């Protein structure tokens, strides 16, 4: 899922305007729903997850086709790179620490200010209906984001808070996360959910009811 942040990160890196930061987080044995908290300098899955078996154990979700795609080292192009704003499933054979160098948190601009991230929510593109679909997104920051009043969505014309987008029928009012320590799903939302924050290195399922939306996640920490 391409984000505005990814484009900005490439501009920053190519311009030599930033130094490396390091993302570090743990994955546990069994299933993990994860994301990239920083744009990796080397986005190859084998480089991001050095020392961890990702062949046929790492998957992403392709929203336009509404299908999962496993990482296959015989056809790595089909999976692509590790992208900011995407969520991933990893079936791990043990406990490991993921550590990689990347662009500093929030993809700072030329003045050092963090950049708001736009996460694409295209919905199912292979059907004739403007009915949205499932998306596996990732927290694009290496800090917590309070969803209570901070998240917004746009259809390219109108900007709505997450709560107003739900009222308009654009999307669900909760996202589904996954607690690897107990191997169960949890909810994130602005009302009656298990958590009200997006957390670094976590992935989230998000259901929309309208195609071609974008989720805007503000840069500033909660």
N, C-alpha and C positions, 0 to 999 in steps of 0.2 A: 504494500500500500504506500504509494509515493506520497511524500509530504512536502510542503513548502520548505520545511526545515532541511530536508535532504538537499534540495537545490541550493539553499543558502550555505549549507555546510561545504559543498563542493566549491562554491565561490570563495569562501573563506580559506579553505585548504589550498586551493590553487593560487590564491593571492599571498599565501604565506603570512596571513594575518593572525595566526593563533599558534599556541603551543599545545602539545599533547596533554590530554587528561587521561585518566585510567578508570574504566568501569570495572567493578568487582562485585560479584554476587554469587551466592551458592545455589546449586541445584541439588535436589535430594533424590534418593533412590525411588524409582517408579515414575509416575507422571508429573510433569511440571508445565505450567502455562506461563510463558516468559516473554520478555521483549528486550530490545536493545536500549539501555538508558542513555547511551551516547552514540553518535554517528561513528562507526568504526572506520579507522583509516584504511584497513584492509577488510572489506565486507564479505570476503569469502567465508562461508560457514565453517570450513575446516580451520580457518585462521582464528575466527572469533571463538570457536569452541575447541581450541587446541587441547589435546589430551582426552577429549570426550568423544565417544563413538556417536556420530550423528547420521551415519549411513542407515537409511530406512528406520531411523528412530526420531529424526527431526522433521516436523511438518509445518506447513503454513496453510492458510485458507485463501483460496482465490475467490473473492467476492463476485466478480462478474459471471463466473461459471458456477458459483456455489459448490465448489469441490475442494477437497484437501489435496495437497501435493507433498509427497515425501521427498526428502533429499536423497538422491541417488548419485553416487560418485561416478557412475558411468554416463550420466547425463545431467551434470550440475546446472547447465543452462536452464533446464526446465524448472528448477527451483529458484534460481536467481541468487541475489545477494541478500545479506541481512540488512534490513532497512529500518530506519527510525519510523515509529508509528505502526509497525506491524507486530502482531502477536504470533507466538509459535508454541507448538506442543513439542516437548522433548520427553521421550521415554528413556530414562537414565538407568544404567545398571549399577549405580552407586552414587555416593555423595561426592560432588566435585565443586571446585571454585572456578567460575568463569571470570577471566580477566583479559582485557584487551585495551589498547590505546585508541583514543578517538578524539573528536572535536569536543571542546569544553561544553559543559551543561548549558543547554539553551541556545546553542549555536550563536555566540555573541556577534553582534554587528561590529562595524568599524569603531564604534564608540565604547564597545564592551558591554552593551546592553543585550540581555537575552531576548530571543525572538519567539513570539507566539507561534504555536504549531497548528497547521491545518492538516487534519487527517481525512483522507478521501473515503467517502462512504458511497460507492457507486451503485450498490444494490445489484440484483441479478440483471445482467444485460442480455441474456439469451432468450428472454421471454418478451412478449409484446406489451406487458403490463408495467405501469409505473408503480411498482409495489414494493420496492426496496428489497431487503433480504438480510442475511446474516453477514457479520463482519467480525474478524478476529483482529482486534487492534492492540497496540501496545502503548503504555505510558511513555511519551517521547522525551521525558525529562528524568534527570537523576535526582529528583526530589519529589516530595509529596505534593499533590494538587487537590485542594478541597473542591468537590463537585457541587456543593450546595448552591453557590451563586456564581461560580466562575465559568462553567462550561457553556458554550453556545453552539448553535448549528445554523448553517446557511444553505439555501438552495441556489445561491448565486445571485438572488435578487433581494431576498428578505433575510434579516438576521433575527434569530430568536434565542432566548435563553433555553436551556435544556427543558425546563419546566414548561415553557410556552410551546416548545416544539412537540412535547408530549400531548399537550392540550389540542394542538393543531392536527394531531394524527400523524406526525412525521416519524415517530420512533417510540421505542419502549422507555419507560421511566427508570429502568434498572439495567445495569450491565452484570454479566456473570463472570466472576473470577474463579480461581482455583487455589485451594490451600493444600500445597504438596505435603505438608506435615501430617495431615489427616486424610489426604486423598479424597477431598470432597469439594463440591462447588459452594461458592459464597456469592452474595450479591453486593453491588455497589450502586448507590443512588442518592438522590436528594431527599427521599422520604421512605421510611420503613424498610431500610436495607441494613445489611450487616456492617457496612463500612460506608463512609462518605468521602473517602479520598482515593484517588488513583495513586498507586505506589510504584516506586522505581523498579524496573526489571520485571514488571508483571504484565501479563496479557489479559485481555477482556473480550468476551463475546458481547456484541451489541447488535440488536435487531432494529432495522428501520423499515418503514412502510411506504417510503418514497425514494425513488432513484435519485442519484447524482446530488447527494448532500455532502457537506463537509463539517466535521466536528472541529471546533476551534478551542484549543487548550491554551490558556494564558501562561505566559512564561514565568511570572513571579511566583515564588514558593508561597505556600499557605502561611 
